[in-house]
């Protein structure tokens, strides 16, 4: 995986990774906008490199140097220097694009880890601002659900909703195929830092899901199910969060919804099932 990341960086001088690679003439390549970065992927890579350094050291493979180089690039090109929240990618350079927040990118546990690992206070600021955003997002609706995207402006973290199709899809202001990762990310943060803001936001969402007969795909922020079908991308993160927070009945209920074998034709849901199962 480290070799794959190295092979698909934006360039030998740019440590950020291209967000998408497709098979072309038998080789995995990125073309056009695929050569841009996706902040969430870069954050996962940086955290993984830190874990690799802690587990195996950096004498044979210099994971420490790679992590610090990548974190410098993330700080320079993927962090909004007004809000100190993660941008969606290196392509977000206009003030409008900088205001777009993918709510599942609020990985406070990572940011706190980056701060202690690099001794760079910028990451402490990113962690604090992320917690402000999490608290405000959680308070917007009784369900506690976050939208796929939210517009954020100013140092005080002013939130305003996007309309459908302003960013990606009809779910831009719903709990859709981006925000479905939020329970996983919040639980991941809680395992790292055990902070009360994360705990409260996560429990509010789990209390909502605990009242559902089954977890279906996509919800409005008021809690209405948009579809009747299930999807592992929505179930697996809730299952992991329920396990983390010891919501036993919800954990058992969602476990029954998960497929017995890893799906072969849906990379997104299969990936979320695997990464949540490994933690």
QUIJO-V115648 format. One line per field, one symbol per residue. phi: phi as a letter, one per 30 degrees, with the letter a starting at -180 (. if undefined). psi: psi as a letter, one per 20 degrees, with the letter a starting at -180 (. if undefined). burial: 1 if it has 16 or more other C-alpha atoms within 10 Angstrom, else 0. Layout:
phi = ???
psi = ???
burial = ???
//
This chain:
phi = .dddeedbdeadcbddcddbbbdbhibdbcbhddddcbeddddddddddddddddcibddbdddddddddddddddbbcddcdhcdddldddcdddddddcdddddcedddddddddcicdeddddddddddddddddddbddidcdebbdbbiddidcbdcceidcbadcecbdcdcdedeedddddddddchddddeddddddddddddddadccibdddjdddbcdcaedcddddddddddcideddddddddddddbddccbddddddddddddc
psi = hghgghikqgriioiqqphppqookjqorpqciiirroggghgggghhhghgghgirkggpmhgggghgghggghhijpojghkqprhriinhrhghhippohiimmhgghhghghhikoihhhgggghhhgggggghihqhhjqqrgqqppqqhjmppqqqrpjhfgaijhkrnbjgiiighghghgghhgikqhgggggghgghhghhiqhqorppqriijpphriqqphhhgghhggggggjlnghhggghhhhqqhqpqijnhghgghgghhhi.
burial = 000000011100001111110000000011000111111101101111110110000100001101111110111011111011111111110000111111111111111111100000011111111110111111000011111111111000101001000010001111111111111111111110100001111111110011000111111110101000001111111111111110100110111011000000000011111001000
//
